[in-house]
């Protein structure tokens, strides 16, 4: 007999992705925290339905798995996962700033309210990442990031959307389906960092990416792999009762 515990999780509207649902990376980080991962430990979060905003969701922790539900619907599941070491050439701040000038969302964003990468958000309350393709021909995307706090959920959010843009959100709107992330060290608040992402595969409506957060001297602090699902943006709403 394994002990089961329950808790309540609320994602406020500040942390939205699409206008009516929560940012996938932030929500995944909040749920992953229930597994208490140590430095370098990976957690896999699978999103089954759009997480609602400003509504209590139930977290059930049993047998090392955290399950998130709302109104009888499964929202997400978190379990231990593995992220292999991701190797990529370092990107300096100047190259990342140049990549931001090619951020495709500047010509149109499917979810402009997004906490991680939305173009209609205030930098005082959101990440406002601008991941664009690097000029080195590698196919990688990059953006600068100055974290306001040493928060694992912020790191998950920062790893999230750059992966999506590298996987082709500009050509086909997508939402996060599954993400496995590991944080080796938290970033230092107030210091500039670089987020790098690249596409790793595609099959039908599913698209895969990898992403890392690195320091300005090229040290990788966190890494993630993700699967994205092509969607009709108008249909992304939390399930009702």
Backbone as a ProteinNet text record, in pm:
[ID]
protein_1_A
[PRIMARY]
XXXXXXXXXXXXXXXXXXXXXXXXXXXXXXXXXXXXXXXXXXXXXXXXXXXXXXXXXXXXXXXXXXXXXXXXXXXXXXXXXXXXXXXXXXXXXXXXXXXXXXXXXXXXXXXXXXXXXXXXXXXXXXXXXXXXXXXXXXXXXXXXXXXXXXXXXXXXXXXXXXXXXXXXXXXXXXXXXXXXXXXXXXXXXXXXXXXXXXXXXXXXXXXXXXXXXXXXXXXXXXXXXXXXXXXXXXXXXXXXX
[TERTIARY]
86.7	0	90.2	71.8	152.8	71.2	135.3	65.9	27.8	-89.6	-137.6	-166.2	-121.8	-149.5	-212.2	-289.8	-353.6	-326.4	-328.8	-305.4	-381.8	-381.7	-450.4	-349.1	-359.8	-270.7	-355	-323	-391.3	-287.4	-312.4	-227.5	-300.9	-242.5	-310.8	-294.2	-375.4	-382.5	-251	-166.8	-36.3	41.3	21.9	99	20.8	-54.2	-129	-36.4	-83.2	-19.5	-115.1	-205.8	-322.4	-406.8	-492.2	-565.5	-646.6	-700.3	-789.7	-728.2	-599.1	-537.4	-394.9	-340.8	-210.8	-94.5	15.6	139	185.6	214.8	251.2	379.9	481.2	607.8	595.6	529	510.5	431.5	321	239.4	317.2	395.9	477.8	578.2	639.4	734.5	669.6	548.6	476.7	440.7	398.9	364	488.1	594.9	719.5	774.8	750	802.5	748.9	631.9	575.9	658	742.4	829.2	961.5	981.6	1103.5	1230.5	1246.6	1366.8	1492.4	1599.6	1727.8	1798.3	1913.2	1988.6	2020.2	1984.8	2013.2	1910.9	1814.8	1711.7	1606.9	1574	1474.8	1333.9	1238.8	1096.3	1027.5	941.1	861.2	718.7	668.8	529.7	455.8	345	259.6	131.4	102.6	-18.7	-129.4	-240.4	-350.1	-463.3	-476.6	-578.2	-531.6	-582.9	-538.5	-563.2	-460.5	-480.5	-561.3	-662.1	-743.4	-667.6	-716.2	-658.6	-746.9	-682	-753.1	-855.5	-825.7	-918.5	-839.9	-888.1	-817.3	-817.3	-697.4	-680.4	-631.3	-663.3	-624.9	-497.2	-398.7	-274.7	-279.8	-265.4	-259.7	-122	-55.1	79.6	73.3	105.2	101.1	201.5	275.8	373	473.3	511.8	611.9	561.8	429	370	275.2	285	195	94.2	-33.9	-140.8	-220.1	-246.6	-319.2	-454	-562.5	-696.5	-778.9	-883.2	-975.8	-1112.5	-1212.7	-1351.9	-1366.5	-1290.7	-1300.6	-1219.3	-1146.5	-1066.6	-918.2	-845.1	-700.5	-636.8	-555.8	-486.6	-341.8	-270.8	-129.6	-82.5	26.5	89.5	239.5	300.4	445.5	504.6	615.4	685.6	835.4	920.4	1064	1095.4	1186.6	1225.7	1374.5	1423.3	1566.8	1587.7	1673.3	1718.3	1867.4	1904.8	2046.6	2118.7	2247.5	2322.6	2307.7	2271.3	2251.9	2373.8	2440.4	2559.5	2526.6	2562	2542.6	2645.9	2689.5	2787.5	2727.8	2812.1	2767.7	2725.7	2633.6	2586.4	2607.7	2677.7	2702.3	2584.1	2586.7	2474	2451.4	2559.3	2543.9	2474.2	2510.5	2446.9	2300.5	2272.5	2133.9	2050.9	2107.9	2035.8	2007.9	2102.3	2081.8	1970.9	1969	1864.7	1726	1716.3	1587	1525.5	1608.7	1555	1478.9	1498.8	1429.2	1319.7	1274.2	1166.9	1041.1	994.8	884.4	753.2	736.9	612.4	594.3	700.7	687.2	596.7	580.8	491.5	355.2	336.9	210	231.2	163.5	180.2	47.8	46.6	-80.2	-133.9	-42.5	-82.7	-6.1	-43.7	35.6	32.3	-55.8	-62.1	35.5	107.4	187.8	287.1	287.8	378.6	524.9	558.9	698.5	742.1	661.4	709.8	609.8	504.9	401.2	449.3	402.6	440.3	352.6	243.6	154.7	171.3	281.4	302.2	400.3	387	473.6	594.2	717.7	836.4	842	762.6	761.9	689.3	607.2	531.9	545.4	615.9	629.2	772.2	806.9	943.8	973.3	874.9	891.1	1012.4	1035.1	1144.9	1115.2	1222.2	1209.6	1300.7	1275.6	1366.1	1358.3	1472.5	1478.5	1592	1591.8	1697.4	1833.1	1934.2	2070.3	2119.5	2217.3	2270.1	2380.1	2406.6	2519	2481.8	2354.9	2314	2290.6	2294.2	2279	2134.3	2040	1900.2	1855.6	1948.8	1914.8	1850.7	1771.3	1709.6	1772	1771.4	1829.9	1760.6	1766.6	1712.9	1785.9	1795.6	1851.5	1744.2	1789	1694.9	1763.8	1702.6	1749.3	1644.3	1664.7	1561.7	1542	1416.2	1390.2	1405.7	1407.1	1416.8	1475.2	1527.8	1582.6	1470.3	1382.2	1262	1265.5	1251.9	1246.4	1133.9	1017.6	906.9	938.5	1011.6	1054.9	1148.9	1236.5	1329.6	1251.9	1152.5	1069.4	1001.7	951	884.7	983.3	1105.9	1207.3	1251.7	1254.9	1292.4	1180.8	1058.9	938.8	928.4	889.9	852.5	965.1	1089.9	1194	1198.9	1173.9	1167.7	1056.3	941.4	829.1	857.4	920.6	951.6	1054.7	1151	1249.7	1186	1075.8	1006.8	908.8	887.1	805.9	671.4	655.5	526.2	484.3	580.6	545.8	468.7	494.5	426.4	302.1	291.5	178.1	161.6	58.6	40.2	44.6	116.8	134.5	123.3	92.3	96.8	184.1	233.2	319.4	239.1	290.5	226.7	297.6	430	509.8	645.3	697.2	826.7	900.7	1026.5	1114.2	1225.7	1243.2	1342.8	1424.4	1547.7	1636.8	1711.6	1717.2	1785.8	1909.7	2026.5	2151.3	2184.5	2162.4	2182.4	2080.3	2027.5	1935.9	2013.2	1955.5	2022.7	2028.8	2123.9	2138.9	2044.1	1952.7	1860.3	1934.2	1884.2	1942.2	2059.4	2110.5	2221.9	2169.4	2233.7	2190.4	2229.4	2137.1	2157.9	2112.6	2137.6	2093.2	2016.6	1900.2	1823.8	1846.6	1882.3	1908.4	1814.1	1758.4	1665.8	1684	1648.2	1658.3	1558.8	1516.9	1424.7	1499.6	1435.2	1498.7	1421.5	1299.3	1224.1	1083.9	1016	878.3	809.8	682.1	603.2	455.9	396.8	257.2	234	140.4	109.4	208.8	298.9	392.7	529.1	584.8	714.1	798.6	926.6	1012.9	1119.7	1158.1	1261.3	1347.2	1460.7	1546.9	1583	1607.1	1642	1729.7	1811.2	1898.7	1900.6	1928.1	1959.3	2107.6	2180.1	2324.2	2363.8	2476	2532.7	2608.4	2651.4	2723.3	2860	2911.2	3037.6	3015.9	2892.1	2863.6	2829	2813.5	2780.5	2631.2	2592.3	2451.1	2397.4	2291.7	2230.7	2109.5	2036.9	1914	1893.2	1821.9	1804.2	1667.9	1615.3	1482.3	1464.9	1380.1	1330.1	1178.5	1116.2	971.6	908.5	780	696.9	584.3	564.5	464.2	357	233.8	120.9	60.6	52.6	-10.1	-160.1	-212.7	-352.4	-416.8	-548.4	-623.1	-628.3	-565	-559.4	-695.5	-800.8	-933.9	-991.2	-935.7	-991.7	-923.2	-819.4	-743.1	-811.2	-897.7	-968.3	-975.5	-971.8	-986	-1119.4	-1120.2	-1244.4	-1335.2	-1465.2	-1564	-1609.8	-1697.6	-1752.9	-1817.8
-118.9	0	123.6	209.5	329.3	450.2	540.1	659.2	749.2	808.8	903.3	1036	1145.4	1277.2	1363.2	1462.6	1552.9	1697.6	1783.8	1926.4	2001.1	2132.3	2215.6	2307	2318.8	2404.6	2500.8	2630	2732.8	2805.1	2815.3	2894.6	3025	3136.1	3263.5	3311.6	3410.3	3456.3	3517.2	3562.4	3614.4	3507.9	3381.6	3271.7	3198.3	3272.2	3209.4	3180.1	3092.1	3067.3	3121.7	3036	3087.8	3171.2	3259.4	3351.1	3284.1	3164	3100.3	2981.5	2956.2	2842.8	2876.2	2794.6	2823.1	2789.8	2859.1	2830.1	2688.2	2610.2	2470.9	2452.1	2533.2	2519.3	2554.4	2666.1	2706.4	2601	2554.9	2454.6	2325.8	2286.7	2166	2180.7	2298.2	2321	2317.9	2374.3	2372.2	2229.2	2148.4	2009.6	1926.5	1949.2	1874.6	1895.2	2011.9	2042.2	1946.5	1886.6	1791.9	1663.8	1637.7	1520.2	1550.6	1677.5	1720.9	1674.3	1705.3	1659.8	1726.1	1648.8	1704.1	1763.7	1825.9	1886.4	1780.5	1809.8	1718.5	1609	1596.5	1493.5	1539.1	1453.1	1487.2	1452.8	1529.6	1503.3	1516.9	1420.7	1425.2	1463.6	1567.8	1611.2	1597.1	1523.7	1509.8	1588.1	1680.3	1761.2	1693.4	1661.7	1590.5	1682.7	1799.1	1896.6	2034.3	2142.5	2276.9	2306.1	2347.3	2378.4	2507	2504.9	2625.4	2732.5	2854.5	2967.3	3004	3048	3099.8	3000.7	2872.3	2770.1	2663.4	2622	2517.6	2384.7	2331.8	2199.5	2106.2	1980.3	1883.2	1811.6	1813.8	1739.2	1615.8	1499.3	1373.4	1312.4	1286.7	1229.7	1088.2	991.1	851	771.7	685.1	598.6	677	794.5	873.9	943.8	949	1015.6	1123.7	1243.1	1353.4	1371	1365.8	1378.3	1505.7	1580.8	1707.6	1691.8	1719.1	1706.1	1830.9	1850.7	1961.5	1921.3	1936.6	1908	1768.5	1673.7	1535.7	1503.5	1601.2	1580.1	1573.8	1483.8	1477.7	1594.9	1671.9	1786.6	1751.5	1689.8	1659.5	1552.2	1487.2	1386	1409.7	1403	1419.2	1293.2	1248.5	1131.7	1149.9	1075.7	1087.3	1059.2	1136.1	1119.5	1141.1	1118.8	1130.8	1226.9	1324.9	1413.1	1387.6	1329	1305.8	1440	1443.7	1568.5	1622.9	1748.2	1810.7	1897.1	1864.9	1939.8	2031.5	2157.5	2254.4	2364.3	2421.2	2529.4	2647.5	2712.3	2828.3	2941.3	3022.5	3140.5	3261.8	3362.6	3480.1	3576.3	3676.6	3768.8	3846.2	3881.9	3958	3874.6	3747.1	3659.4	3634.6	3621.5	3601.6	3726	3843.9	3968.6	3982.3	3942.2	3946.5	3849.1	3730.6	3632	3687.2	3764.3	3818.9	3910.4	3971.9	4059.7	3979.7	3846	3759.6	3677.2	3721.7	3652.5	3654	3537.3	3529.5	3584.1	3581.9	3630.1	3780.1	3851.8	3995.6	4023	3922.4	3935.9	3872	3815.4	3751.9	3637.2	3641.6	3541	3468	3332.9	3261.4	3276.7	3304.1	3320.7	3439.4	3559.1	3677.5	3711.2	3643.5	3666	3578.1	3490	3387.5	3445	3387.1	3430.9	3419.6	3319.8	3297.7	3383.3	3388.9	3451.5	3547.4	3585.1	3670.3	3809.1	3858.5	3992.7	4102.3	4063.3	4162.1	4167.5	4116	4111.7	4218.6	4255.8	4355	4282.8	4325	4260	4263.6	4350	4356.4	4237.1	4165.1	4053.8	3923.1	3926.1	3806.3	3796.8	3680.7	3659.5	3736.9	3746.8	3822.4	3777.7	3646.9	3593.7	3616.7	3636.8	3662.1	3565.7	3435.4	3340.8	3347.5	3374	3380.2	3295.3	3266.1	3182.4	3252.6	3178.4	3230.9	3248.4	3335.8	3364.4	3267.2	3164.9	3075.4	2957.4	2951	2843.1	2710.1	2708.1	2583.4	2538.7	2629.8	2598.6	2618.4	2657.3	2680.1	2817.2	2826.5	2952.6	2997.3	3126.8	3177.5	3305.6	3330.6	3453.8	3481.7	3608	3646.1	3632.9	3605.1	3596.7	3641.7	3737.5	3780.8	3739.7	3627.8	3579.3	3673.4	3699	3785.8	3715.3	3581.9	3504.3	3367.4	3300.5	3165.1	3063.9	3054.2	2972.3	2859.1	2733.6	2622.8	2637.9	2686.9	2701.3	2805.3	2910.5	3007.7	2942.5	2854.3	2785.8	2696.5	2622.9	2541.2	2628.6	2744.7	2834.3	2887.7	2915.4	2966.4	2859.6	2733.6	2623.8	2590.3	2625	2583.9	2645.3	2769.4	2828.9	2839	2866.3	2864.7	2731.9	2621.6	2492.7	2488.4	2544.6	2547.2	2627.8	2744.1	2825.6	2755.7	2687.9	2615.7	2498.7	2445.5	2332.6	2375.8	2506.8	2554.2	2612.5	2672.4	2733	2838	2909.1	3016.1	2963	2840	2784.4	2704.8	2661.1	2578.4	2595.7	2665.2	2684.9	2552.1	2549.6	2427.8	2458.7	2355.9	2366.2	2253.4	2272.5	2173	2048	1932.1	1805.7	1732.4	1732.1	1664.9	1732	1741.1	1805.9	1731.9	1702.3	1645.1	1744.5	1786.6	1888.2	1847.5	1894	1873.7	2003.8	2044.6	2168.2	2129.5	2156.7	2126.2	2234.4	2359.4	2473.7	2580.6	2648.2	2758.2	2880.9	2957.8	3079.4	3184	3273	3381.2	3494.4	3533.3	3642.1	3770.6	3838.1	3965.1	3954.2	3833.3	3815.1	3768.1	3812.8	3773.8	3628.8	3558.3	3420.9	3411.2	3296.4	3272	3140.5	3141.8	3019.4	2979.6	2853.4	2801.5	2683.9	2674.8	2566	2521.6	2396.7	2344.9	2230.7	2211.9	2105.1	1972.5	1866.4	1734.6	1631.1	1662.8	1566.3	1614.6	1546.8	1579.9	1457.7	1440.1	1328.6	1366.6	1395.1	1435.3	1563	1556.6	1673.9	1692.5	1596.5	1603.2	1655.1	1743.8	1803.6	1803.6	1769.4	1756.4	1865.7	1903.4	2005.8	1975.6	2043.5	2042.2	2186.6	2214.8	2351.4	2349.5	2454.1	2467.5	2612.8	2630.9	2763	2762	2860.7	2865.8	3001.6	3003.2	3127.5	3196.7	3319.3	3392.2	3332	3247.4	3179.6	3039.2	3008.5	2885.5	2765.3	2781.7	2667.5	2641.1	2517.6	2480.9	2456.3	2529.8	2518.4	2426.2	2421.9	2343	2297.2	2183.7	2125.1	2059.2	2053.4	1994.5	1938.7	1838.4	1791.2	1801.7	1820.2	1843	1790.3	1757.6	1722.6	1824.8	1876.1	1978.7	1922	1967	1917.6	2033.4	2017.7	2120.1	2125.9	2248.2	2266.3	2381.7	2389.3	2507.9	2597.1	2715.4	2800	2828.2	2835.1	2869.3	2758.8	2638.9	2526.3	2506	2585.3	2561.5	2628.5	2551.3	2597.5	2483.2	2513.5	2407.3	2334.6	2207.6	2130.6	2175.5	2174.9	2215.2	2091.4	2113.9	2004.1	1902.1
0	0	0	-98.5	-110	-66.9	5.5	54.3	-62.7	-51.7	-152	-83.9	-146.1	-91.4	-199.8	-156.6	-251.8	-212.7	-312	-290.5	-399.1	-387.8	-485.8	-553.8	-684.8	-762.7	-845.5	-836.4	-914.5	-999.2	-1128.4	-1217.4	-1247	-1205.5	-1226.6	-1370.2	-1406.4	-1544.5	-1593.1	-1502.6	-1543.1	-1619.6	-1581.4	-1640.3	-1749.1	-1828.3	-1937.6	-2055.2	-2140.9	-2269.9	-2373.2	-2427.7	-2499.6	-2402.7	-2454	-2365.6	-2255.4	-2282.5	-2186.1	-2113.9	-2130.8	-2062	-2021.1	-1933.3	-1872.5	-1965	-1944.9	-2016.7	-1984.7	-2088	-2066.6	-1988.6	-2017.8	-1947	-1799.9	-1770.2	-1631.3	-1554.4	-1612.1	-1544.8	-1522.2	-1621.3	-1607.9	-1494.8	-1483.6	-1375.5	-1238.9	-1229.1	-1102.1	-1061.9	-1158.3	-1126.6	-1098.4	-1173.4	-1152.8	-1011.9	-955.3	-821.6	-716.3	-740.4	-643.9	-633.2	-732.1	-725.8	-656	-619.1	-547.9	-617.7	-745.9	-816.4	-762.4	-752.2	-713.1	-833.9	-811.7	-921.1	-1026.1	-1150	-1260	-1280.9	-1189.8	-1205.8	-1306.8	-1399.9	-1500.8	-1457.4	-1505.5	-1483.9	-1618.5	-1650.3	-1772.2	-1737.3	-1802.1	-1782.3	-1914.5	-1910.8	-2028.3	-2004.4	-2095.5	-2086.5	-2167.2	-2100.2	-2165.1	-2209.4	-2145.1	-2183.6	-2138.3	-2197.8	-2160.8	-2013.1	-1937.6	-1795.3	-1778.3	-1692.4	-1672.9	-1593.9	-1603.3	-1530.2	-1411.2	-1303.7	-1186.3	-1131.2	-1143.7	-1095.5	-1019.7	-901.6	-827.2	-904	-926.1	-984.2	-874.3	-883.3	-781.7	-822.6	-733.4	-752.8	-664.4	-723.8	-649.1	-668.2	-557.1	-561.3	-506.7	-591	-550.6	-632	-566	-633.4	-717.2	-668.8	-738.9	-863.2	-882.4	-997.4	-948.5	-1006.5	-972	-1084.3	-1049	-1147.5	-1120.4	-1225.8	-1215.8	-1285.5	-1212.8	-1269.1	-1239.4	-1321.2	-1298.3	-1349.9	-1265.4	-1302.9	-1361.6	-1307.1	-1352.3	-1475.7	-1528.3	-1648.6	-1612.7	-1676.9	-1660	-1732.9	-1660.9	-1720.1	-1752.3	-1657.7	-1680.4	-1583.6	-1620.7	-1537.3	-1536.6	-1417.7	-1404.2	-1343.3	-1401.5	-1350.5	-1375.3	-1304	-1330.7	-1477.6	-1535	-1674.8	-1690.3	-1808.7	-1836.5	-1952.2	-1930.7	-2037.7	-2055.6	-2166.2	-2191.8	-2199.3	-2166.5	-2181.1	-2323.4	-2333.9	-2464.1	-2495	-2603.1	-2640.9	-2757.6	-2742.9	-2850.2	-2833.7	-2942.3	-2934.2	-2858.4	-2779.7	-2702.8	-2796.7	-2748.5	-2822.3	-2734.1	-2785.4	-2701.8	-2710.5	-2623	-2613.6	-2742.8	-2811	-2935.1	-3041.8	-3051.9	-3150.8	-3115.6	-2985.4	-2942.3	-2971.9	-2946.1	-2973.8	-3122.9	-3205.3	-3350	-3390.9	-3330.2	-3361	-3326.4	-3220.3	-3177.9	-3283.7	-3366	-3471	-3576.1	-3578.6	-3674.7	-3606	-3490.9	-3419	-3504.8	-3547.1	-3643.1	-3587.5	-3455.9	-3396.7	-3413.5	-3447.2	-3469.9	-3589.6	-3677.2	-3791.9	-3765.8	-3647.2	-3613.5	-3517.7	-3403.1	-3298.4	-3276.9	-3279.7	-3258.6	-3116.5	-3020	-2880.1	-2821.4	-2860.2	-2824.8	-2676.7	-2599.4	-2455.2	-2377.5	-2445.1	-2377.7	-2277.3	-2157.3	-2051.1	-2092.7	-2169.3	-2206.5	-2324	-2430.4	-2553.8	-2617.4	-2545.6	-2603.1	-2638.5	-2752.3	-2797.7	-2737.3	-2671.2	-2609.3	-2457.7	-2407.3	-2262.8	-2216.4	-2088.2	-2024.8	-1965.1	-1998.4	-1942	-1789.7	-1727.7	-1582.3	-1521	-1599.9	-1543.2	-1622.3	-1734.8	-1817.9	-1870.7	-1928	-1974.8	-2102.7	-2191.7	-2316.3	-2397.2	-2404.1	-2484.9	-2632.3	-2710	-2852.8	-2929.3	-2924.6	-2989.7	-3141.8	-3203.5	-3348.7	-3401.6	-3530.7	-3588.6	-3587.5	-3548.2	-3549.9	-3693.7	-3709.9	-3843.2	-3884.9	-3801.8	-3831.8	-3921.1	-3964.5	-4053.1	-3984.8	-3851.3	-3776.8	-3763.1	-3788.8	-3767.7	-3623.9	-3537.4	-3397.4	-3379.4	-3272.4	-3232.9	-3100.7	-3075.2	-2950.5	-2907.5	-2776.7	-2719.1	-2588.9	-2555.4	-2425.6	-2318	-2196.1	-2083.9	-1956.2	-1886.7	-1755.2	-1653.6	-1583	-1490.3	-1372.7	-1333.8	-1219.4	-1085.7	-1088.8	-965.3	-998	-895.1	-911.1	-890.2	-986.6	-976.5	-1077.9	-1034.6	-1131.1	-1232.7	-1189.8	-1284.5	-1392	-1356	-1455.9	-1556.3	-1508.9	-1599	-1696.5	-1645.7	-1733.4	-1839.5	-1798.9	-1894.2	-1997.7	-1954.4	-2046.8	-2146.3	-2103.5	-2192.5	-2290.8	-2254.1	-2326.2	-2465.9	-2475.9	-2603.9	-2707.1	-2669.1	-2773	-2848.6	-2778	-2846	-2948	-2911.6	-3003.7	-3129.3	-3113.6	-3231.1	-3318.9	-3256.7	-3337.8	-3412	-3356.5	-3418.4	-3527	-3542.1	-3653.4	-3621.1	-3501.9	-3467.5	-3569.8	-3627.2	-3720.9	-3840.9	-3881.3	-3996.8	-3963.4	-3838	-3795.6	-3645.2	-3597.3	-3453.3	-3378.3	-3266.3	-3188	-3039.6	-2962.2	-2816.4	-2763.5	-2641.9	-2579.6	-2544.9	-2586.9	-2553.5	-2441.6	-2447.4	-2343.5	-2333.7	-2213	-2190.7	-2080.8	-2106.5	-2005.2	-1980.4	-1856.6	-1825	-1703.2	-1701.4	-1587.3	-1562.9	-1437.9	-1399.3	-1318.5	-1375.1	-1305.5	-1202.6	-1241.2	-1151.8	-1187.9	-1088.9	-1116.2	-1165	-1254.2	-1300.5	-1189.7	-1202.4	-1105.6	-1144.1	-1055	-1087.1	-1124.1	-1225	-1265.2	-1359.1	-1383.5	-1476.8	-1612.3	-1717.9	-1851.9	-1881.5	-1945	-1989.6	-2134.2	-2195.9	-2332.2	-2334.5	-2401.1	-2424.4	-2569.9	-2592.3	-2726.8	-2750.9	-2870.5	-2901.9	-3045.7	-3071.8	-3208.4	-3228.3	-3352.2	-3385.3	-3388.8	-3339.4	-3340.2	-3420.8	-3464.3	-3542.5	-3571.5	-3662.6	-3695.1	-3753.2	-3719.7	-3770.3	-3764.1	-3879.7	-3882.4	-3803.2	-3707.3	-3625	-3510.3	-3489.6	-3377.5	-3423.6	-3341.4	-3372.5	-3244.7	-3258.3	-3141.2	-3139.1	-3017.4	-3001.8	-2879.9	-2873.6	-2755.5	-2724	-2597	-2558.2	-2434.3	-2419.5	-2303.3	-2257.7	-2129.8	-2074.4	-2042.8	-2095.6	-2072	-2013.3	-1943.6	-1892.9	-2005.6	-1981.5	-2085.6	-2114.8	-2025	-2053.9	-2111.2	-2150.1	-2220.9	-2135.8	-2004.1	-1918.6	-1923.9	-1951.2	-1958.5	-1817.7	-1782	-1649.9	-1648.5	-1759.7	-1766.2	-1909.3	-1923.8	-2056.6	-2064.7	-2185.3	-2202.1	-2341.7	-2351.6	-2479.6	-2474.6	-2590.1	-2590.2	-2717.4	-2705.9	-2820.4	-2830.5	-2949.8	-2976.2	-3068.5	-3048.9	-3127.3	-3206.2	-3338.6	-3422.2	-3393	-3378.2	-3336.8	-3412.6	-3399	-3437.6	-3314.3	-3315.9	-3195.8	-3132.6	-3214.7	-3163.9	-3074.3	-3083.3	-3007.2	-2872.9	-2841.3	-2718.7	-2600.6	-2534.7	-2415.2	-2315.6	-2186.5	-2085.1	-2100.8	-2064.1	-2068.7	-1955.5	-1983.6	-1883.7	-1806.8	-1709.3	-1628.8	-1720.9
[MASK]
+++++++++++++++++++++++++++++++++++++++++++++++++++++++++++++++++++++++++++++++++++++++++++++++++++++++++++++++++++++++++++++++++++++++++++++++++++++++++++++++++++++++++++++++++++++++++++++++++++++++++++++++++++++++++++++++++++++++++++++++++

